[in-house]
Amino acid sequence: MQDSDPSLPGFFSRPSLKSPDYHAPLDRRRLLTPDDPRTSLSLKAGLLPLQQDNPTSPEPKPSPEIKALVCARCHSLRHYGRVKHPAAENLLPDFDFDRMVGPKMVSPSGPRSVVLMVVDAADFDGSFPRKVARLVSASIDKNSRAWKEGKPANVPRVLLVATKIDLLPSLVSPEELEDWIRKRARVGGTTKLAGVHLVSAVRNWGVRNLVDHVAELAGSRGNVWAVGSQNAGKSTLINAMGRCVGGKLSHLTEAPVPGTTLGIVRVEGVLSGQAKLFDTPGILHPYQIITRLTSEEQKLVHISKEMRPRSYRIMVSFYFFSQSSRWSQYGVLLLLPIVS
C-alpha cells in the first residue's frame, strides 16, 4: 500500500480527521468545504453541495406543480370522461342527502348556512332541486319566526346559480332569463332568494361576482353548501371559483358523467377565515331522464356548443318529430302544421 503516487498500484487516500462530535446530525442547509473535518466521504462525492471560492447565486427554479393523487376512478373520469369499471358503479352505496347534508344546512344552531343551489341553465326544470328548495324554504320560514321571537335561529341564505349559460343562444337576454329563472324557482318551491347569478364556469362569466357575494354572505365562519342535481356543474363551478381567487385549491374531478362526486368534499382555498365550502354529490331526480341513459346515449345528448335556433317549414298534412335533449327533457315534440 502506498499513498505517494496515485498512478501506481496500491494507492490509497488517507481518511479525513473526524471531530469528536462527528456523530452529530449535519446541517444540510450549511455549505461545507472539502477540507472541513466534518465533511464525510459522501459529501465529497457530491451528495451535498460544496462551498466554492466564488459562489454564484443561481436563479431560483420554479417548483414543479405537484399533481394530486387520485384514485383510478377519478383518473379515468378526468382523462377519458368515463368510469373505469361501469359494472362497479351499481355496487356503490347511494348517498343519503336527507341524512348527511339536509340537517346541516337547516340546523337552527351553529355557523351561518349559505346554500349554493346550482342548476343547469340549458336544463333548468330537469336540474332544479325541488326537494332541497322546499326543505330550505320551510327552514327559512320556521327560523325567521323563531328569530323574531328572540330565539336563536340560523336563517339559511340561498343563492340560485344558473351555470352553462354559454350554451344558451346569444339572442337570450340576461334580464329576461333572470326574470324567467326567478319565476320557475318560485314554482319549484323557493320562496326567498338572496340572489340569482348567471355564470359560465368554462368562460369565467360572472364567477367573480359570485365569489364576492358568497364571501359576503358566509362571513368569516359560515358554511357554504353547493347542492344540485347530477351533472349540473357543481364541481366545475367550484374549480372556476378557485381559479378566480387564485388560491391553492385541490382540483375537483369534473366529467360529463352523472354521479361523478360520491361524497361530501371540503374545498380549501376559496373562502377566507374559518368559512368552509363543501361540494356535495349530485341529487338523483326521478324526473331527470339523462340519468336513465347509457354512457353512449349520454354522449349523444351531451351539449358542448352553443345552441342555435332553427326554423323548419312544414307542409300541410305532415308532422315534424323532434327529440330535444334539454328543453323538453328528451320528450318527443309534435308540431302540427298551420293551415292558412
C-alpha positions in Angstrom: 0.0 0.0 0.0 1.3 3.5 -0.8 -0.1 7.0 -0.8 2.6 8.8 -2.8 1.8 8.0 -6.5 -1.8 7.6 -7.5 -0.8 6.0 -10.8 0.9 3.1 -9.1 -0.9 0.1 -7.7 -1.8 0.1 -4.0 -2.6 3.8 -3.9 -5.0 4.8 -1.1 -6.1 8.2 0.3 -5.8 8.8 4.0 -9.2 9.4 5.6 -10.1 12.8 6.9 -9.7 13.6 10.6 -13.0 13.3 12.4 -14.0 15.6 15.2 -15.3 14.2 18.5 -18.9 15.2 17.6 -18.9 13.6 14.1 -22.0 11.6 15.1 -24.0 14.8 15.5 -26.5 15.4 12.7 -25.3 17.5 9.8 -27.0 20.8 8.9 -27.8 20.3 5.3 -28.6 24.0 4.9 -25.0 24.9 5.6 -22.5 24.5 2.7 -19.3 22.7 3.6 -15.8 22.9 2.2 -13.7 19.9 1.2 -11.1 20.5 3.9 -13.7 20.6 6.6 -13.0 17.7 9.0 -16.7 17.2 9.4 -17.2 16.6 5.7 -17.7 12.9 5.1 -16.9 10.9 2.0 -20.5 11.1 1.0 -20.4 14.8 1.0 -17.2 14.8 -1.0 -18.8 12.5 -3.5 -21.3 15.2 -4.3 -24.3 14.2 -2.3 -24.4 17.7 -0.8 -23.3 21.0 -2.4 -19.8 22.3 -1.5 -18.9 25.9 -0.9 -16.9 27.4 -3.8 -14.4 30.2 -3.8 -16.5 32.5 -5.9 -20.0 31.3 -5.2 -22.7 32.4 -7.6 -26.3 32.6 -6.7 -28.2 30.7 -9.5 -31.6 31.8 -10.3 -34.2 30.0 -8.3 -36.0 27.4 -10.3 -39.8 27.4 -10.1 -41.0 24.4 -8.1 -42.8 21.9 -10.3 -46.5 21.6 -9.9 -47.4 18.7 -7.6 -50.1 16.5 -9.2 -52.9 15.4 -7.0 -53.0 11.7 -6.1 -56.4 10.4 -7.2 -58.0 7.0 -7.4 -58.3 5.0 -10.6 -62.0 6.0 -11.0 -61.2 9.8 -10.8 -58.2 9.3 -13.1 -60.4 7.7 -15.8 -63.1 10.4 -15.4 -60.6 13.2 -15.7 -58.7 11.9 -18.7 -61.2 9.7 -20.5 -64.6 11.1 -19.5 -65.8 7.7 -18.3 -65.7 5.4 -15.3 -63.1 2.7 -15.2 -65.4 -0.1 -14.3 -69.1 0.7 -15.3 -70.3 -2.5 -13.6 -68.9 -1.5 -10.3 -70.9 1.7 -10.2 -74.0 -0.2 -9.3 -72.2 -1.6 -6.3 -71.6 1.9 -4.8 -73.9 2.8 -2.0 -76.4 5.6 -2.6 -75.7 8.9 -1.0 -78.3 9.8 1.6 -78.7 13.5 1.0 -81.6 13.9 3.5 -79.5 12.5 6.4 -75.9 13.7 5.5 -76.5 17.2 4.2 -80.1 18.3 4.8 -79.9 18.6 8.6 -76.7 20.5 8.5 -78.0 23.1 6.0 -81.1 23.9 8.0 -79.8 23.5 11.5 -81.0 26.3 13.8 -77.7 26.4 15.6 -74.1 26.6 14.5 -72.4 28.7 11.8 -74.4 30.6 9.2 -75.5 28.4 6.3 -75.3 29.6 2.7 -76.9 27.3 0.1 -75.5 27.5 -3.5 -78.4 26.0 -5.4 -76.7 25.1 -8.8 -78.9 24.5 -11.8 -78.2 23.9 -15.4 -79.4 26.8 -17.5 -79.8 24.6 -20.5 -82.0 22.1 -18.5 -83.5 24.2 -15.7 -86.6 22.2 -14.9 -84.7 18.9 -15.1 -81.8 20.0 -12.9 -83.7 22.2 -10.4 -83.6 20.5 -6.9 -87.2 20.9 -5.9 -86.8 18.8 -2.7 -83.9 20.9 -1.5 -85.8 24.1 -2.3 -88.9 23.1 -0.3 -86.6 22.0 2.6 -84.7 25.2 2.8 -87.8 27.4 2.3 -89.5 25.7 5.2 -86.4 26.2 7.3 -86.3 29.9 6.4 -89.9 30.4 7.4 -89.5 28.5 10.7 -86.2 30.1 11.7 -87.4 33.6 10.8 -90.3 33.3 13.1 -88.0 32.0 15.9 -85.6 34.9 15.3 -88.5 37.4 15.6 -89.4 35.8 18.9 -85.9 36.3 20.2 -84.9 32.6 20.0 -81.5 31.5 18.5 -82.1 30.6 14.9 -80.0 30.2 11.8 -81.7 31.5 8.7 -80.1 30.0 5.6 -79.2 32.3 2.7 -80.0 30.8 -0.7 -78.1 31.8 -3.9 -79.5 30.4 -7.1 -76.7 29.9 -9.6 -77.5 29.1 -13.2 -74.5 27.6 -14.9 -73.6 26.8 -18.5 -75.1 30.0 -19.8 -72.5 29.9 -22.6 -74.6 27.1 -24.1 -77.7 29.2 -24.5 -78.4 31.1 -27.8 -76.8 34.5 -28.0 -80.2 36.1 -28.6 -81.3 35.3 -25.0 -81.5 38.5 -22.9 -79.8 38.1 -19.4 -82.6 40.3 -17.8 -85.4 38.2 -19.3 -83.5 35.0 -18.4 -83.1 36.0 -14.8 -86.8 37.0 -14.5 -87.8 33.7 -16.0 -85.5 31.8 -13.6 -87.0 33.6 -10.6 -90.5 32.6 -11.7 -89.5 29.0 -12.3 -87.7 28.8 -9.0 -90.8 30.1 -7.2 -92.9 27.4 -8.9 -90.3 24.8 -7.8 -90.7 25.8 -4.1 -88.2 28.5 -3.5 -89.8 31.4 -1.6 -86.9 33.6 -0.8 -83.6 34.1 -2.7 -80.6 36.1 -1.6 -79.6 36.5 -5.2 -79.5 35.0 -8.7 -76.3 34.6 -10.6 -75.8 33.7 -14.3 -72.4 32.2 -14.7 -70.3 30.2 -17.1 -67.5 28.2 -15.4 -65.9 27.5 -18.8 -65.6 31.1 -19.8 -65.5 32.6 -16.3 -68.6 34.7 -16.9 -70.0 36.1 -13.6 -67.7 34.0 -11.4 -66.0 36.9 -9.7 -69.4 38.5 -8.7 -70.5 35.1 -7.4 -67.3 34.6 -5.3 -67.7 38.1 -3.8 -71.4 37.6 -3.0 -70.7 34.2 -1.4 -67.9 35.6 0.8 -70.1 38.4 1.9 -73.0 36.1 2.9 -70.7 33.5 4.5 -68.7 36.0 6.6 -65.7 34.7 8.5 -67.2 31.4 9.9 -70.1 30.4 7.6 -70.7 27.1 5.9 -71.4 27.2 2.1 -73.1 24.1 0.6 -73.1 23.6 -3.2 -76.1 21.5 -4.0 -77.8 20.5 -7.2 -78.8 17.6 -9.4 -76.3 15.2 -11.0 -74.3 16.7 -13.8 -75.4 20.3 -13.0 -71.8 21.5 -13.0 -71.1 22.0 -9.2 -67.5 20.7 -9.2 -66.7 22.7 -12.4 -68.2 25.8 -10.8 -66.1 25.4 -7.7 -62.9 24.9 -9.7 -63.7 28.1 -11.6 -64.2 29.9 -8.2 -60.8 28.6 -7.1 -59.1 29.9 -10.2 -60.8 33.2 -9.8 -59.5 33.6 -6.2 -56.0 32.3 -7.2 -55.6 30.3 -4.0 -54.2 26.8 -3.6 -57.2 24.7 -4.5 -57.4 21.0 -4.8 -58.8 20.4 -8.3 -62.1 18.6 -8.1 -62.9 15.8 -10.5 -65.2 17.0 -13.2 -66.7 15.0 -16.1 -69.8 14.9 -18.2 -71.0 11.8 -16.3 -73.8 11.9 -13.8 -72.7 10.9 -10.3 -69.1 11.9 -10.6 -68.9 13.2 -6.9 -69.5 10.4 -4.4 -69.3 12.1 -1.1 -69.0 15.5 0.7 -65.8 17.2 -0.2 -64.5 20.2 1.8 -62.8 22.7 -0.6 -59.9 24.7 0.8 -58.6 28.0 -0.6 -61.7 29.6 -1.9 -63.1 31.4 1.2 -61.1 33.3 3.8 -61.1 32.9 7.6 -62.8 29.9 9.0 -65.5 29.8 6.4 -65.9 26.4 4.7 -67.1 25.4 1.3 -68.5 22.0 0.7 -69.1 20.2 -2.6 -71.9 17.6 -2.4 -72.9 14.7 -4.6 -75.5 15.3 -7.2 -79.1 14.6 -6.3 -80.8 11.9 -8.3 -84.1 13.2 -9.7 -86.7 10.6 -10.8 -87.9 13.1 -13.5 -84.4 13.6 -15.0 -84.2 11.3 -17.9 -80.4 11.7 -18.5 -79.6 9.6 -15.5 -81.5 6.7 -17.1 -79.5 6.7 -20.3 -76.4 4.6 -21.1 -73.0 6.1 -21.4 -73.2 6.0 -25.2 -76.6 7.7 -25.2 -75.4 10.4 -22.8 -72.6 11.3 -25.2 -75.2 11.7 -28.0 -77.3 14.2 -26.0 -74.4 16.0 -24.2 -74.4 19.7 -25.2 -70.9 21.2 -25.6 -71.6 24.0 -28.0 -73.9 27.0 -28.1 -77.4 26.1 -29.1 -78.7 27.8 -32.2 -82.4 28.2 -33.0 -83.6 26.6 -36.2 -86.7 27.2 -38.3 -88.5 24.4 -40.3 -91.1 24.8 -42.9 -93.8 22.1 -42.7 -96.1 21.2 -45.5 -99.8 20.5 -45.0 -100.7 17.1 -43.6 -97.0 16.5 -42.5 -95.8 16.0 -39.0 -92.4 17.0 -37.5 -90.9 15.0 -34.7 -88.0 16.5 -32.7 -86.1 14.8 -29.9 -85.0 17.8 -27.8 -82.2 16.8 -25.4 -82.6 19.6 -22.9 -85.5 22.0 -23.2 -88.2 19.3 -23.4 -86.4 16.7 -21.3 -85.9 14.3 -24.2 -89.5 14.3 -25.0 -91.0 14.0 -28.5 -92.3 17.3 -29.8 -95.3 17.1 -32.1 -95.6 20.2 -34.3 -98.8 20.4 -36.2 -98.8 22.4 -39.4 -100.6 25.7 -39.6 -103.1 25.8 -42.4 -103.9 29.2 -43.7 
